[in-house]
Amino acid sequence: MSKRNFAVFTALLAAVLYGISMPVSKLLLTEIPPTLMAALLYLGAGFGMLAVNLVKIAKNTEQLEAKVTKKELPYIAGTIALDVAAPILLMVGLKTTAAASASLLNNFEIVATSLIALLVFKEAVGHRMWLAITLISLSTIILSVQDFSNLNFSAGSIFIILAAICWGFENNFTRMLSIKDPLQIVIVKGFGSGIGALIIAIFLQEFSSSILYIGSALLLGFIAYGLSIYFYISAQRELGAARTCAYYAAAPFIGVILSWILLREPITGYFLVALVIMLFGTYYAITENHCHSHIHLEEAHNHRHNHSDGHHNRIHSNFTNDDSDHSHAHVHEKTEHDHEHLPDVHHKHIH
């Protein structure tokens, strides 16, 4: 399997795992207040991925990934702050919004991520991606309006869209961290965001005495946040922020199916129209191809790589098998070539 296809697979796997979160969170919110719920989800991600890391250390698994350094601290701080705000906004909105609609509304994250990637981080966005953004925005508007006769917007929908905007910024910050160890990033994000939300929950006096529900929320956090974020970051290093988020659009459809099965939520005409438009938008997002002659400027960095991908051609004596994955500080010389590519770590050039 090629690196791109594997990245697409991990992005879709991340979407499936996250798709579980909406309907299950809706059930757990009957006993757990919104801010406490957000804290438990991220703490579950932190504790779960820490356990995975301890197992990895116990097995003496070779370290292939580059460690996070002080250089990445501003982006880590930004992701933690946004990860505190986003799930709280989402849980508040989910209290008064059907889980199925909330799942699709959360796809506005694709639009926010793409616009921020384009305008702030100068990531290339092609014509098909713009069409995808337009269609997904339209479907989001349809789901947000309660009454088209007087354009009354659902308050819950507005909170969900604000959460999606927060995650749009967070996705781009995480994109800047994606060349580092994804496991380490998820642990830091999980505990940082979880503790931050927990402090807010205590201040708001949001508590729950149900051990069963608290344990379920922690487990959900590990699966739908911890593992999902891990696979999402892994995909970002190959696909870039905007395109990874486009594949992530599969998540709401998983949420819709589970909402119908678990919560017996009715499927309305507006919902079906929005769903069809969203599917077209997602199709255009994931079928975009990008190819042109481009220049790689000289660059020094440290990340997991091998010497068979066309961008790491220097042979060195530190490793006996340069075709296997490894990580170390290395320098790319200036070069120009022409091939199909995505805005991964080696293709951040201006168009």
N, C-alpha and C positions, 0 to 999 in steps of 0.2 A: 504493500500500500504506500502510495506517495505521501510526502509530508503534508501536502495540501489536503489530500483526501482524508488523511488521519486527523488533521486539524478540523475539518468539516465534521467528521464523526464525533470528536470530543466536544465541539460546539453544540451539536444536536443532543449528545448525551447530557451535557450541562442543562440544556433546555428542558429535557424530559424530567430530570431530577428537580429542577426549580418549579416545573409545572405542577408538581404535587403540592406545593406550599399553599396556594390560594384556598382550595376547598378544605384542606385539613386545618389551616389556620382559622378559617371561618368557624369550624366546629370547636376548636380550642378557645376561641374568643368568648365563648359562652361562660367560661370560668376564669379566664385570664385577661386582665385589662390590657389595652393596646400597647402601652409603652413597656410594660413588663414582658409582654409577648415578644416584642422586638428584641429586648435584651436577651431573653432565653434562646431565641433563634440563633443569634450570633455567638452566645456563649456555648451553645451546642456545637456550632461549627468549630470554635476554638478548641474545646475539650476533645471533640472527636478527631480532629486532624492532629492534635498533639499526641493522642494515643497512637495514631497511624505512624507518626514520626518516631515515637519511642520504639515501636515494633521494628521499624526500619533500622534504627540504631542498634537494637539488640541483635539483629541478623547481620550486622556489620556490612550492610549494603554499601557499595561504592558510591561516593559522593560525585554525582555527575553535574549537578546544578550549581550555578554561581550564587554565593551568599549575598544578602542585602547589605549595603554599606551606608555610611553617613550621607552619601550623595543622594540616596533615595528617600531620606527622612521627610523632606517637605511633601512629597507625593503620598507617603504613608500617612502623615498627619492629615492631609486633605481627604484621603479615602476613608479614614476612621471617622472624621467629622461628618462627612456625607452619609456614611453608613449608619451613623446614629440617627440622623434626621430622616432619611428615606424610609426605613421600615416603620418608624413611628407614624409618619404621614400615611403610609400604606395601610397600617392596621386601623388607624382612625377612619380612613375612607372605607375600608372593608366592613366596618361595623354597620354601615348604612347602605351598602352596595351589594348587589348579588355577586357571588364569587365568580360566576362565569363572565359577567360583564367586567368585573375588576381584572380578571385575567387578560382580557383583550385590551382594556384600557391601559394596562401596564406596558403594552407594546409601544406606547408613545415614547418609551425609552429608546427605541430605534431612531426615531426622528431626532430626539434631543442629542443622542450620542453622535449621530451623523453630522448634524449642524455644528456641534461643538468641535468635533474632529476636523471639519472643514475650516471653520472660521478661526478657531483658536490654535489648533495644533497643525493646521495646513495639510491635513491628510486628503489625498485625492479622492474625489467623489464624482463618478461618471454619470452619464445621462440616465442609464437604467436605474441607478441608485436614487437619482432625483425623482424619477417617476415612482419608485417604491416609496420614498418618503412622502410624496403627495398623496398616494393612495392610503397609506397607513394613517396619515393625518386625518384624511376624510373619514375613515372608519372610526377613528377615535372621537371625532366630533359627533358622529351619529350616536355613539354609545353614551356620550356625555350629556346629551340633551334629553330632558325628561318630557318636554312638551314642545313640539315644533311649531305649534300655533302661536306661542308667545315666547319661544326660545328661553325657557327656564332650565338652567343648568343644575344638575345634581351636585349638592355640596360634597357628597362622598366622592364623586368623580373628580372634582377639582383637587381634593387631597391626593388622590391616586396619581393624577397628572403631575402634581408638584413632586411626588415621590419619584416619578419617572424622570423628571428633569434632574433631580439630585443624582439619581443613578446614571444619568447621561454624563454628568461631570465626573462622577466616580469611575465610570468605565474608561474615560480618557486618562484619568490619573493612573488607573491600574495598568493601562496600556504602556505607560512609561516604566512600569515595574515588571512587565511580563517576561523580560529576559532573565530575571532572577528566579530563584527557587520558588515555584508556586506554592509548595507545601508550607514553607516558611512565611510567605505573604499571607496565606489564609489564616494561619495561627495568629499572626500579629493583628490582622483585621478582625478576626473573631473575638479575641479577648479585648482589644482596644474598643471596638464598637459596642460589644456586649456590656462591658463595664461602664462605658459612657451612658448607654441607655438605661442601665440598672440604676445609676446614680439619679437620673432624671425620674425614673419610676418611684424610687424611694422618696424623692422630694415631693412628688405628686401624690404620695401615699397610695400607690397602686400595688396591691398585694394579692396573693392567692394562697390558700391553704390546701389545695388539692395536689397531693404528691403525684397522683396518676397523670393529671393534666400537665404539671410542670415537667415530669419525666418525658411525656410524649412531645412536648414542645422542644426539649433539648434534643431528642432523637430526630425530630423533624428538622431542626437546625443543622444537625450533622449531615443529613442526607440532602435536603433541599438547598442549604446554603453552603456548608463546608465542602462537600464533594462537588457540588455544582460550580462553585467559585473556582475550585482547583482546576476542573476541566475547562472552564471558561478562560482562565488566565493562560492555560496551556495552548488553547486555540488562538488567543490574541497574538501571541508572538509570531504566528505564521500568517494570520488573516488580517490583522489590524483591528482597530476599535469598531469602525462602522460596520464592516462585513461580519465580524463575529456576532455583533448584536443583531444583525439581520437573520442569521441562522438561529439565533436565540428566540426569534419570533415564533418558533414551534411551541414554546412553553405554554402560551395561553390556550392552545388547542387541547393540550393535555389537561389543563385546568378545567376547561369546558366539559370534557368528557367525565372527569371525576366529579364535577359539580352536579351534573345531571344524575350520576349514579349514587353519590353519597348524600346530596342535599335535596334531590328531587326538584331542582330549580327549573321553572318553565323556560322554554326557548321561544322568544318573541320574534315577530317579523323584523323589527329593527335590528335585533341581534343577528339574524340570518343574513340580512343585507350587509351589515358591518363585517361579518365573518367572510363573506365572498370577496368583498373589497380588500380585506386584510390578506386573504390568500393570494390574490393577484399581486398585491404589493410585496409580499414575501417572495413570490416567484421571481419578480423582477430584481429583487435585492440579491438573491443567491445565484442568479444566472449571469451576472455581470462579468465580462472579461476585460482585462487591462493589459495592453502590450504596446511598447514603444521603446525607442532607443533612449537610454538614460545613463547618467554619469554617477558613479559612486565616488564621493570625496574621501580622502584619507581619514580614517576613523580608528580610534582605539577604544575597546570595551572588553567586557568579560561576561560570557554567557555560555550555555550548553550548545555545543556544535560538533560537527564532524567535518572531514575533509573531502566529502564527495558531493557537496551541495552546490558547487560552482562559485561560492563566495569565500571559501576558506581553503585557498590553494597552497599556502605555505606548509611545507613539511618541516616538522621539528623533532628533536631527539627526545623530548620529554615523555612521549607516548610510543609504545611499540606498535600500536595499530591505529593509524590516523583515520581509518574508516569508521571506527567505533566512536560513540558519543563521549565527550569529555568537556571540561570547562577550565579555562585559564585566561589571563589577560592576553590579548593579541591585537595586532594592528592590521587594518585593511589598507592596501595601497590604492591610490586613485586609479579607477578603471572605467571604461565605457563599453556597454554591450546592449543587446536587444533581445528581450524574451518576455513571455507572459509573467506577470508578477502581481503581487498584492502589497499593500503598505505594511509589510512586516518590518522586523528590526533593521533590515538592510535596504529597505526601499522607502525612505522617508523624504525623498527628494521633492522639490517644488515643481509643479506642473504649470 
